[in-house]
Protein backbone atom coordinates (compact mmCIF):
# COMPACT_ATOMS: atom_id res chain seq x y z
CA UNK A 1 0.00 0.00 0.00
CA UNK A 2 1.38 3.41 -1.00
CA UNK A 3 1.01 5.91 1.86
CA UNK A 4 0.57 9.55 0.84
CA UNK A 5 0.80 12.80 2.80
CA UNK A 6 -1.17 15.64 1.18
CA UNK A 7 0.20 19.14 1.84
CA UNK A 8 -1.99 21.97 0.56
CA UNK A 9 -3.43 25.00 2.31
CA UNK A 10 -6.87 24.67 0.73
CA UNK A 11 -9.30 22.24 2.37
CA UNK A 12 -11.21 21.70 -0.88
CA UNK A 13 -8.06 20.74 -2.77
CA UNK A 14 -7.02 18.30 -0.03
CA UNK A 15 -10.49 16.70 -0.02
CA UNK A 16 -10.55 16.33 -3.82
CA UNK A 17 -7.03 14.89 -3.94
CA UNK A 18 -7.85 12.47 -1.10
CA UNK A 19 -10.98 11.39 -2.97
CA UNK A 20 -8.97 10.64 -6.12
CA UNK A 21 -6.31 8.76 -4.14
CA UNK A 22 -8.76 6.69 -2.14
CA UNK A 23 -10.36 5.37 -5.33
CA UNK A 24 -7.13 3.47 -6.07
CA UNK A 25 -6.85 0.07 -4.42
CA UNK A 26 -3.10 0.38 -3.79
CA UNK A 27 -2.87 3.98 -2.50
CA UNK A 28 -4.13 5.53 0.73
CA UNK A 29 -4.16 9.06 2.15
CA UNK A 30 -2.22 8.70 5.40
CA UNK A 31 -2.26 12.37 6.40
CA UNK A 32 -3.22 15.90 5.43
CA UNK A 33 -1.52 19.16 6.41
CA UNK A 34 -1.91 22.80 5.41
CA UNK A 35 1.37 24.60 6.23
CA UNK A 36 5.08 24.05 5.69
CA UNK A 37 5.82 23.51 9.40
CA UNK A 38 3.00 20.93 9.59
CA UNK A 39 4.57 19.05 6.68
CA UNK A 40 7.91 18.86 8.44
CA UNK A 41 6.30 17.81 11.74
CA UNK A 42 4.28 15.06 10.04
CA UNK A 43 7.43 13.76 8.32
CA UNK A 44 9.28 13.69 11.66
CA UNK A 45 6.49 11.63 13.24
CA UNK A 46 5.49 9.27 10.41
CA UNK A 47 6.79 7.63 7.26
CA UNK A 48 5.08 8.27 3.93
CA UNK A 49 5.89 6.79 0.56
CA UNK A 50 5.01 10.02 -1.28
CA UNK A 51 4.59 13.61 -0.18
CA UNK A 52 2.20 15.58 -2.40
CA UNK A 53 3.46 19.12 -1.91
CA UNK A 54 1.94 22.42 -2.98
CA UNK A 55 4.36 25.25 -3.75
CA UNK A 56 2.43 28.23 -2.37
CA UNK A 57 1.73 27.46 1.29
CA UNK A 58 1.76 29.70 4.35
CA UNK A 59 4.74 30.07 6.68
CA UNK A 60 7.17 27.91 4.66
CA UNK A 61 6.49 27.42 0.94
CA UNK A 62 7.08 24.17 -0.92
CA UNK A 63 10.61 25.09 -1.94
CA UNK A 64 11.46 25.86 1.69
CA UNK A 65 10.08 22.46 2.69
CA UNK A 66 12.14 20.73 -0.02
CA UNK A 67 15.26 22.49 1.21
CA UNK A 68 14.67 21.36 4.80
CA UNK A 69 13.89 17.81 3.66
CA UNK A 70 17.45 17.47 2.37
CA UNK A 71 18.59 17.33 6.02
CA UNK A 72 15.49 15.90 7.69
CA UNK A 73 14.57 13.08 5.33
CA UNK A 74 16.59 13.13 2.09
CA UNK A 75 15.09 9.84 0.88
CA UNK A 76 11.52 11.22 0.96
CA UNK A 77 9.80 10.92 -2.43
CA UNK A 78 8.08 14.21 -3.35
CA UNK A 79 5.54 14.99 -6.04
CA UNK A 80 4.83 18.70 -6.44
CA UNK A 81 1.14 19.40 -7.00
CA UNK A 82 0.70 23.04 -7.97
CA UNK A 83 -1.54 25.49 -9.75
CA UNK A 84 1.56 26.97 -11.41
CA UNK A 85 2.45 25.67 -14.89
CA UNK A 86 5.27 23.13 -15.00
CA UNK A 87 7.19 25.39 -17.36
CA UNK A 88 7.28 27.98 -14.58
CA UNK A 89 8.46 25.83 -11.64
CA UNK A 90 9.08 22.28 -12.90
CA UNK A 91 12.82 22.66 -13.36
CA UNK A 92 13.22 24.47 -10.04
CA UNK A 93 11.25 21.70 -8.32
CA UNK A 94 13.50 19.05 -9.85
CA UNK A 95 16.64 20.92 -8.85
CA UNK A 96 15.27 21.44 -5.33
CA UNK A 97 14.79 17.70 -4.88
CA UNK A 98 11.26 16.91 -6.09
CA UNK A 99 10.74 13.67 -8.01
CA UNK A 100 7.77 14.91 -10.01
CA UNK A 101 5.55 17.84 -10.87
CA UNK A 102 1.86 17.83 -11.68
CA UNK A 103 -0.50 20.75 -12.11
CA UNK A 104 -3.76 20.66 -10.17
CA UNK A 105 -5.79 20.95 -13.36
CA UNK A 106 -4.30 17.64 -14.56
CA UNK A 107 -4.58 15.86 -11.21
CA UNK A 108 -7.88 14.13 -11.93
CA UNK A 109 -6.41 12.40 -14.97
CA UNK A 110 -2.81 11.77 -13.95
CA UNK A 111 -2.48 11.79 -10.15
CA UNK A 112 -2.62 8.03 -9.58
CA UNK A 113 -0.12 7.36 -12.36
CA UNK A 114 2.22 10.04 -11.02
CA UNK A 115 2.05 8.75 -7.42
CA UNK A 116 2.78 5.18 -8.53
CA UNK A 117 5.72 6.26 -10.66
CA UNK A 118 7.26 8.49 -7.98
CA UNK A 119 6.74 5.91 -5.20
CA UNK A 120 8.37 3.28 -7.40
CA UNK A 121 11.56 5.31 -7.64
CA UNK A 122 10.86 7.10 -10.92
CA UNK A 123 10.18 10.68 -11.85
CA UNK A 124 7.00 12.20 -13.21
CA UNK A 125 6.98 15.38 -15.25
CA UNK A 126 4.40 16.16 -17.92
CA UNK A 127 6.89 18.00 -20.10
CA UNK A 128 10.34 16.90 -21.11
CA UNK A 129 12.90 18.67 -18.97
CA UNK A 130 16.08 18.68 -20.96
CA UNK A 131 19.56 19.13 -19.57
CA UNK A 132 19.71 22.50 -21.33
CA UNK A 133 16.52 23.72 -19.60
CA UNK A 134 17.88 22.71 -16.22
CA UNK A 135 21.22 24.43 -16.85
CA UNK A 136 19.57 27.62 -18.17
CA UNK A 137 17.31 27.90 -15.11
CA UNK A 138 20.30 27.57 -12.80
CA UNK A 139 20.57 31.35 -12.61
CA UNK A 140 17.45 31.70 -10.44
CA UNK A 141 18.14 31.16 -6.75
CA UNK A 142 15.77 29.66 -4.17
CA UNK A 143 15.35 33.16 -2.68
CA UNK A 144 14.31 34.56 -6.06
CA UNK A 145 11.81 31.74 -6.50
CA UNK A 146 10.37 32.42 -3.04
CA UNK A 147 10.05 36.13 -3.83
CA UNK A 148 7.96 35.30 -6.90
CA UNK A 149 5.45 33.40 -4.78
CA UNK A 150 2.87 35.14 -2.65
CA UNK A 151 1.42 33.64 0.51
CA UNK A 152 -2.19 32.62 0.07
CA UNK A 153 -4.56 33.40 2.91
Backbone as a chain_set.jsonl record, in Angstrom:
{"seq": "XXXXXXXXXXXXXXXXXXXXXXXXXXXXXXXXXXXXXXXXXXXXXXXXXXXXXXXXXXXXXXXXXXXXXXXXXXXXXXXXXXXXXXXXXXXXXXXXXXXXXXXXXXXXXXXXXXXXXXXXXXXXXXXXXXXXXXXXXXXXXXXXXXXXXXXXX", "coords": {"N": [[0.834, -1.177, 0.0], [0.643, 2.164, -0.901], [1.514, 4.93, 0.891], [0.379, 8.203, 1.364], [1.075, 11.607, 2.0], [-0.725, 14.532, 2.025], [-0.136, 17.835, 1.259], [-1.399, 20.872, 1.318], [-2.744, 24.14, 1.357], [-5.442, 24.582, 1.021], [-8.555, 23.43, 1.956], [-10.536, 22.296, 0.269], [-9.068, 21.439, -1.957], [-7.401, 19.512, -0.762], [-9.373, 17.665, 0.053], [-10.456, 16.858, -2.457], [-8.194, 15.747, -3.718], [-7.634, 13.674, -1.917], [-9.934, 12.163, -2.299], [-9.593, 11.292, -4.968], [-7.252, 9.769, -4.65], [-8.066, 7.787, -2.819], [-9.715, 6.222, -4.335], [-8.13, 4.458, -5.639], [-6.929, 1.173, -5.383], [-4.451, 0.53, -4.335], [-3.349, 2.704, -3.039], [-3.296, 5.023, -0.357], [-4.534, 7.783, 1.533], [-2.626, 8.983, 4.02], [-2.288, 11.124, 5.646], [-2.985, 14.645, 6.126], [-2.025, 17.99, 5.695], [-1.633, 21.59, 6.163], [0.27, 23.639, 6.195], [3.739, 24.624, 5.771], [5.411, 24.116, 8.136], [3.769, 22.163, 9.366], [3.969, 20.081, 7.529], [6.671, 19.325, 7.816], [6.659, 18.526, 10.51], [4.858, 16.352, 10.435], [6.35, 14.609, 8.83], [8.48, 14.11, 10.495], [7.261, 12.579, 12.433], [5.996, 10.413, 11.176], [6.171, 7.911, 8.56], [5.987, 8.237, 5.081], [5.223, 7.183, 1.794], [4.999, 8.846, -0.401], [5.094, 12.337, -0.664], [2.769, 14.699, -1.388], [3.093, 17.831, -2.477], [2.275, 21.187, -2.282], [3.278, 24.266, -3.824], [2.829, 27.012, -3.087], [2.365, 27.743, 0.006], [1.375, 28.712, 3.341], [3.622, 30.215, 5.743], [6.021, 28.419, 5.417], [7.042, 27.91, 2.212], [6.616, 25.491, -0.509], [9.17, 25.121, -1.714], [10.851, 25.853, 0.358], [10.239, 23.814, 2.16], [11.186, 21.6, 0.693], [13.92, 22.183, 0.719], [14.527, 21.939, 3.469], [13.943, 19.275, 3.795], [16.119, 17.978, 2.704], [17.966, 17.721, 4.75], [16.418, 16.661, 6.854], [14.945, 14.37, 5.906], [16.187, 12.99, 3.498], [15.632, 10.92, 1.714], [12.957, 11.024, 1.147], [10.258, 10.739, -1.053], [8.939, 13.018, -3.326], [6.22, 14.617, -4.814], [5.391, 17.351, -6.55], [2.49, 19.285, -6.455], [0.789, 21.583, -8.012], [-0.734, 24.792, -8.756], [0.628, 26.317, -10.495], [2.071, 26.531, -13.771], [3.997, 23.834, -15.15], [6.143, 24.605, -16.714], [6.883, 26.917, -15.487], [7.765, 26.318, -12.822], [8.7, 23.692, -12.807], [11.366, 22.826, -13.431], [12.802, 24.095, -11.384], [11.677, 22.782, -9.216], [12.561, 20.149, -9.632], [15.346, 20.544, -9.422], [15.413, 21.319, -6.778], [14.887, 19.026, -5.456], [12.532, 17.587, -5.803], [10.638, 14.807, -7.091], [8.808, 14.746, -9.01], [6.298, 16.589, -10.875], [3.161, 17.993, -11.041], [0.374, 19.614, -12.372], [-2.484, 21.061, -10.775], [-4.772, 21.137, -12.329], [-4.504, 18.95, -13.934], [-4.605, 16.851, -12.276], [-6.824, 15.139, -11.788], [-6.78, 13.377, -13.951], [-4.153, 12.313, -14.015], [-3.01, 11.876, -11.51], [-2.913, 9.414, -9.989], [-1.294, 7.769, -11.595], [1.061, 9.307, -11.526], [1.71, 9.271, -8.758], [2.179, 6.512, -8.357], [4.391, 6.139, -10.051], [6.351, 7.879, -8.946], [6.525, 6.847, -6.322], [7.572, 4.39, -6.893], [10.185, 4.885, -7.419], [10.717, 6.335, -9.684], [10.533, 9.275, -11.831], [8.189, 11.921, -12.421], [7.128, 14.018, -14.77], [5.248, 16.235, -16.735], [6.123, 17.509, -18.96], [8.981, 17.421, -21.103], [11.935, 17.719, -19.508], [14.788, 19.023, -20.391], [18.378, 18.681, -20.297], [19.532, 21.092, -21.018], [17.494, 22.956, -20.381], [17.455, 22.726, -17.615], [20.037, 23.585, -16.962], [19.967, 26.234, -17.939], [18.052, 27.404, -16.268], [19.409, 27.556, -13.95], [20.28, 29.987, -13.048], [18.434, 31.253, -11.423], [17.867, 31.729, -8.06], [16.939, 30.007, -4.968], [15.905, 31.913, -3.213], [15.042, 33.906, -4.973], [13.031, 32.518, -6.296], [11.265, 32.109, -4.165], [10.551, 34.775, -3.655], [8.974, 35.305, -5.852], [6.659, 34.042, -5.293], [3.535, 34.394, -3.712], [2.144, 34.475, -0.436], [-0.742, 32.611, 0.237], [-3.863, 33.327, 1.618]], "CA": [[0.0, 0.0, 0.0], [1.384, 3.414, -0.999], [1.014, 5.914, 1.861], [0.572, 9.552, 0.836], [0.796, 12.796, 2.802], [-1.174, 15.639, 1.18], [0.199, 19.14, 1.835], [-1.986, 21.973, 0.561], [-3.428, 25.005, 2.313], [-6.872, 24.669, 0.726], [-9.303, 22.241, 2.366], [-11.21, 21.698, -0.879], [-8.062, 20.738, -2.766], [-7.021, 18.295, -0.03], [-10.49, 16.705, -0.02], [-10.552, 16.326, -3.823], [-7.029, 14.889, -3.943], [-7.848, 12.468, -1.104], [-10.979, 11.387, -2.966], [-8.968, 10.64, -6.124], [-6.313, 8.761, -4.141], [-8.758, 6.691, -2.141], [-10.362, 5.374, -5.334], [-7.135, 3.468, -6.07], [-6.85, 0.066, -4.419], [-3.104, 0.375, -3.793], [-2.872, 3.981, -2.5], [-4.13, 5.529, 0.728], [-4.161, 9.058, 2.147], [-2.22, 8.699, 5.396], [-2.263, 12.365, 6.397], [-3.222, 15.9, 5.427], [-1.516, 19.157, 6.406], [-1.909, 22.805, 5.41], [1.367, 24.603, 6.234], [5.081, 24.051, 5.686], [5.821, 23.507, 9.402], [2.995, 20.934, 9.594], [4.567, 19.047, 6.675], [7.91, 18.864, 8.437], [6.303, 17.809, 11.735], [4.28, 15.06, 10.044], [7.43, 13.759, 8.324], [9.28, 13.688, 11.661], [6.487, 11.635, 13.242], [5.495, 9.271, 10.411], [6.787, 7.629, 7.264], [5.081, 8.268, 3.933], [5.892, 6.791, 0.557], [5.007, 10.022, -1.277], [4.587, 13.612, -0.179], [2.199, 15.582, -2.399], [3.465, 19.118, -1.909], [1.941, 22.418, -2.984], [4.359, 25.248, -3.755], [2.433, 28.226, -2.366], [1.735, 27.455, 1.29], [1.757, 29.703, 4.35], [4.737, 30.067, 6.681], [7.169, 27.91, 4.657], [6.494, 27.423, 0.943], [7.075, 24.172, -0.921], [10.608, 25.091, -1.94], [11.46, 25.861, 1.692], [10.076, 22.457, 2.69], [12.138, 20.734, -0.023], [15.261, 22.492, 1.206], [14.674, 21.356, 4.802], [13.887, 17.813, 3.662], [17.45, 17.466, 2.374], [18.593, 17.333, 6.015], [15.492, 15.905, 7.688], [14.571, 13.076, 5.329], [16.593, 13.127, 2.093], [15.094, 9.838, 0.883], [11.519, 11.219, 0.958], [9.799, 10.916, -2.43], [8.084, 14.207, -3.352], [5.536, 14.991, -6.042], [4.834, 18.695, -6.435], [1.137, 19.401, -7.005], [0.7, 23.036, -7.971], [-1.544, 25.495, -9.754], [1.564, 26.97, -11.411], [2.455, 25.674, -14.893], [5.267, 23.131, -15.002], [7.19, 25.393, -17.364], [7.284, 27.977, -14.575], [8.463, 25.829, -11.639], [9.08, 22.284, -12.9], [12.824, 22.662, -13.36], [13.219, 24.473, -10.04], [11.251, 21.703, -8.319], [13.496, 19.052, -9.851], [16.637, 20.925, -8.853], [15.271, 21.439, -5.325], [14.791, 17.698, -4.882], [11.265, 16.905, -6.089], [10.735, 13.673, -8.01], [7.773, 14.91, -10.012], [5.554, 17.845, -10.871], [1.858, 17.831, -11.678], [-0.495, 20.749, -12.108], [-3.761, 20.662, -10.172], [-5.794, 20.95, -13.362], [-4.299, 17.637, -14.556], [-4.582, 15.856, -11.205], [-7.881, 14.134, -11.933], [-6.41, 12.401, -14.968], [-2.806, 11.774, -13.949], [-2.476, 11.793, -10.153], [-2.62, 8.034, -9.581], [-0.119, 7.359, -12.365], [2.219, 10.045, -11.015], [2.045, 8.746, -7.423], [2.778, 5.181, -8.526], [5.717, 6.264, -10.661], [7.263, 8.494, -7.977], [6.741, 5.914, -5.204], [8.368, 3.28, -7.397], [11.559, 5.308, -7.643], [10.859, 7.1, -10.916], [10.184, 10.68, -11.851], [6.999, 12.196, -13.213], [6.979, 15.383, -15.254], [4.397, 16.164, -17.917], [6.885, 17.999, -20.105], [10.335, 16.901, -21.112], [12.895, 18.67, -18.967], [16.083, 18.684, -20.964], [19.563, 19.134, -19.571], [19.713, 22.504, -21.327], [16.524, 23.722, -19.599], [17.881, 22.708, -16.222], [21.218, 24.435, -16.855], [19.566, 27.622, -18.165], [17.312, 27.896, -15.11], [20.296, 27.573, -12.799], [20.567, 31.354, -12.613], [17.449, 31.703, -10.444], [18.138, 31.157, -6.746], [15.772, 29.663, -4.169], [15.345, 33.155, -2.676], [14.31, 34.56, -6.059], [11.813, 31.742, -6.496], [10.374, 32.419, -3.041], [10.046, 36.132, -3.826], [7.956, 35.301, -6.898], [5.45, 33.403, -4.777], [2.866, 35.139, -2.651], [1.424, 33.636, 0.514], [-2.19, 32.623, 0.069], [-4.565, 33.402, 2.908]], "C": [[0.884, 1.248, 0.0], [0.731, 4.433, -0.064], [1.39, 7.313, 1.41], [0.223, 10.597, 1.888], [0.444, 13.921, 1.833], [-0.89, 16.948, 1.899], [-0.304, 20.247, 0.915], [-2.781, 22.827, 1.535], [-4.916, 25.187, 2.043], [-7.58, 23.351, 1.055], [-9.941, 21.527, 1.178], [-10.256, 20.923, -1.769], [-7.668, 19.44, -2.074], [-8.129, 17.24, -0.103], [-10.573, 16.052, -1.396], [-9.391, 15.371, -4.121], [-7.187, 13.585, -3.16], [-8.892, 11.569, -1.745], [-10.408, 10.615, -4.161], [-8.074, 9.492, -5.656], [-7.039, 7.55, -3.591], [-9.576, 5.813, -3.075], [-9.418, 4.289, -5.852], [-6.99, 2.404, -4.983], [-5.499, -0.016, -3.719], [-2.52, 1.649, -3.184], [-3.839, 4.453, -1.421], [-3.603, 6.883, 1.197], [-3.869, 8.784, 3.606], [-2.14, 9.952, 6.256], [-2.512, 13.553, 5.502], [-2.721, 17.04, 6.303], [-1.702, 20.393, 5.528], [-0.805, 23.858, 5.442], [2.701, 23.875, 6.123], [5.54, 23.418, 6.993], [5.057, 22.219, 9.73], [3.528, 19.781, 8.749], [5.78, 18.451, 7.371], [7.633, 18.084, 9.721], [5.746, 16.424, 11.41], [5.369, 14.098, 9.574], [8.386, 13.318, 9.439], [8.586, 12.545, 12.409], [6.091, 10.358, 12.51], [6.301, 9.081, 9.13], [5.7, 7.604, 6.194], [5.886, 7.853, 2.707], [6.027, 7.976, -0.392], [4.427, 11.21, -0.519], [4.075, 14.378, -1.384], [2.314, 16.983, -1.845], [3.088, 20.28, -2.819], [3.118, 23.386, -2.865], [3.988, 26.411, -2.847], [1.637, 27.861, -1.111], [2.186, 28.5, 2.302], [2.943, 29.255, 5.209], [6.018, 29.593, 6.002], [6.61, 27.349, 3.352], [7.112, 26.064, 0.576], [8.566, 24.073, -1.157], [11.368, 25.121, -0.62], [11.381, 24.496, 2.345], [11.075, 21.52, 2.025], [13.559, 20.939, 0.486], [15.504, 21.846, 2.575], [14.628, 19.829, 4.769], [15.251, 17.209, 3.35], [18.199, 17.021, 3.63], [17.716, 16.398, 6.829], [15.253, 14.49, 7.18], [14.905, 13.08, 3.836], [16.035, 12.039, 1.169], [13.607, 10.011, 0.568], [11.188, 11.487, -0.506], [8.76, 12.038, -2.443], [7.528, 14.439, -4.749], [4.921, 16.365, -5.809], [3.475, 18.7, -7.124], [0.771, 20.872, -6.888], [-0.235, 23.593, -9.027], [-0.656, 26.165, -10.802], [1.949, 26.019, -12.543], [3.831, 25.036, -14.663], [6.416, 23.907, -15.622], [7.724, 26.477, -16.427], [8.143, 27.454, -13.421], [8.904, 24.368, -11.697], [10.569, 22.043, -12.74], [13.324, 22.992, -11.956], [12.846, 23.396, -9.03], [12.201, 20.517, -8.416], [14.844, 19.352, -9.194], [16.591, 21.013, -7.333], [15.072, 20.085, -4.649], [13.477, 16.968, -5.101], [11.488, 15.81, -7.126], [9.679, 13.735, -9.1], [7.049, 16.217, -9.839], [4.276, 17.624, -11.654], [1.021, 19.05, -11.353], [-1.855, 20.252, -11.618], [-4.837, 20.434, -11.216], [-5.643, 19.606, -14.082], [-4.401, 16.492, -13.543], [-5.631, 14.772, -11.385], [-7.481, 13.012, -12.877], [-5.1, 11.668, -14.692], [-2.271, 11.489, -12.547], [-2.074, 10.379, -9.753], [-1.379, 7.514, -10.295], [1.142, 8.004, -11.813], [2.66, 9.509, -9.652], [2.726, 7.386, -7.543], [4.196, 5.275, -9.074], [6.727, 6.817, -9.658], [7.538, 7.535, -6.824], [7.601, 4.732, -5.616], [9.811, 3.654, -7.713], [11.783, 6.119, -8.904], [10.549, 8.569, -10.724], [8.951, 10.871, -12.719], [6.92, 13.679, -13.514], [6.172, 15.3, -16.538], [5.053, 16.744, -19.149], [8.29, 17.425, -20.004], [11.274, 17.996, -20.608], [14.28, 18.263, -19.451], [17.213, 19.218, -20.093], [19.786, 20.63, -19.801], [18.75, 23.369, -20.518], [16.965, 23.812, -18.141], [19.089, 23.624, -16.038], [20.866, 25.912, -17.02], [18.885, 28.184, -16.923], [18.192, 28.007, -13.877], [20.622, 28.957, -12.291], [19.61, 31.843, -11.541], [17.691, 30.984, -9.122], [16.841, 30.798, -6.046], [15.107, 30.915, -3.607], [14.543, 33.89, -3.742], [13.014, 33.833, -6.349], [10.812, 32.081, -5.408], [9.775, 33.809, -3.175], [8.948, 36.194, -4.869], [6.65, 34.675, -6.448], [4.843, 34.286, -3.7], [2.179, 34.148, -1.726], [-0.057, 33.755, 0.258], [-2.812, 32.617, 1.451], [-5.813, 32.565, 2.867]], "O": [[1.786, 1.362, 0.83], [-0.448, 4.758, -0.207], [2.551, 7.593, 1.111], [-0.791, 10.488, 2.578], [1.217, 14.229, 0.927], [-1.349, 17.153, 3.023], [0.288, 20.522, -0.129], [-3.424, 22.298, 2.442], [-5.585, 25.898, 2.793], [-7.25, 22.3, 0.506], [-9.894, 20.301, 1.088], [-10.608, 19.859, -2.28], [-7.606, 18.388, -2.711], [-7.85, 16.057, -0.3], [-10.74, 14.837, -1.498], [-9.593, 14.31, -4.711], [-6.903, 12.509, -3.686], [-8.75, 10.346, -1.735], [-10.702, 9.433, -4.344], [-8.132, 8.386, -6.195], [-6.662, 6.413, -3.872], [-10.08, 4.77, -2.659], [-9.868, 3.307, -6.442], [-6.936, 2.725, -3.796], [-5.405, -0.573, -2.625], [-1.337, 1.686, -2.848], [-5.053, 4.301, -1.556], [-2.394, 7.108, 1.253], [-4.764, 8.394, 4.356], [-1.945, 9.858, 7.468], [-2.289, 13.502, 4.292], [-2.964, 17.057, 7.509], [-1.901, 20.284, 4.318], [-0.931, 24.885, 4.774], [2.784, 22.668, 6.35], [6.017, 22.283, 6.977], [5.624, 21.29, 10.305], [3.54, 18.634, 9.198], [5.903, 17.233, 7.5], [8.3, 17.086, 9.992], [6.122, 15.436, 12.041], [5.321, 12.907, 9.882], [9.025, 12.271, 9.334], [9.244, 11.657, 12.949], [5.872, 9.327, 13.145], [7.016, 9.979, 8.684], [4.633, 7.022, 6.386], [7.079, 8.141, 2.603], [7.026, 8.107, -1.098], [3.413, 11.099, 0.17], [4.839, 14.68, -2.301], [1.688, 17.295, -0.832], [3.519, 20.353, -3.97], [3.873, 23.322, -1.895], [4.744, 26.759, -1.94], [0.418, 27.695, -1.151], [3.247, 29.105, 2.148], [3.208, 28.062, 5.365], [7.015, 30.315, 6.018], [5.799, 26.423, 3.372], [8.005, 25.565, 1.26], [9.174, 23.051, -0.838], [12.415, 24.486, -0.491], [12.325, 24.058, 3.003], [11.738, 20.735, 2.702], [14.308, 19.978, 0.661], [16.568, 21.274, 2.811], [15.214, 19.171, 5.628], [15.512, 16.056, 3.692], [18.972, 16.064, 3.59], [18.213, 15.445, 7.429], [15.349, 13.526, 7.939], [14.005, 13.164, 3.001], [15.978, 12.236, -0.045], [13.049, 9.226, -0.199], [11.78, 12.37, -1.125], [7.809, 12.013, -1.661], [8.266, 14.455, -5.734], [4.034, 16.522, -4.97], [3.326, 18.186, -8.233], [0.475, 21.357, -5.796], [-0.496, 22.961, -10.051], [-1.133, 26.538, -11.874], [2.137, 24.826, -12.305], [4.712, 25.641, -14.052], [7.537, 23.873, -15.115], [8.871, 26.904, -16.552], [9.146, 28.076, -13.073], [9.438, 23.858, -10.713], [10.984, 21.156, -11.995], [14.157, 22.276, -11.399], [13.602, 23.124, -8.098], [12.598, 19.947, -7.4], [15.406, 18.508, -8.497], [17.606, 20.809, -6.667], [15.085, 19.994, -3.421], [13.317, 15.84, -4.635], [12.414, 15.882, -7.934], [9.647, 12.895, -10.0], [7.158, 16.876, -8.805], [4.298, 17.132, -12.782], [0.957, 19.478, -10.201], [-2.313, 19.173, -11.994], [-5.731, 19.614, -11.006], [-6.567, 19.172, -14.77], [-4.296, 15.319, -13.902], [-5.346, 13.597, -11.154], [-7.798, 11.845, -12.643], [-4.948, 10.515, -15.094], [-1.188, 10.92, -12.408], [-0.98, 10.181, -9.224], [-0.515, 6.893, -9.677], [2.167, 7.342, -11.649], [3.853, 9.316, -9.42], [3.744, 7.143, -6.895], [5.094, 4.571, -8.613], [7.832, 6.289, -9.533], [8.684, 7.421, -6.388], [8.284, 4.137, -4.782], [10.572, 2.83, -8.219], [12.905, 6.548, -9.176], [10.333, 9.041, -9.608], [8.694, 10.09, -13.635], [6.677, 14.495, -12.625], [6.383, 14.395, -17.346], [4.597, 16.505, -20.267], [8.723, 16.996, -18.934], [11.387, 19.062, -21.214], [14.86, 17.286, -18.978], [17.01, 20.1, -19.259], [20.184, 21.349, -18.884], [19.151, 24.419, -20.015], [16.854, 24.867, -17.517], [19.155, 24.364, -15.056], [21.415, 26.756, -16.312], [19.123, 29.337, -16.564], [17.741, 28.514, -12.849], [21.186, 29.096, -11.206], [19.948, 32.772, -10.807], [17.716, 29.754, -9.082], [15.765, 31.224, -6.466], [13.881, 30.98, -3.529], [13.481, 34.439, -3.45], [11.997, 34.471, -6.622], [9.638, 32.315, -5.693], [8.606, 34.008, -2.843], [8.071, 37.054, -4.784], [5.641, 34.768, -7.148], [5.557, 34.857, -2.876], [1.69, 33.108, -2.168], [-0.579, 34.856, 0.082], [-2.309, 31.95, 2.356], [-6.543, 32.496, 3.855]]}, "num_chains": 1, "name": "protein.A"}
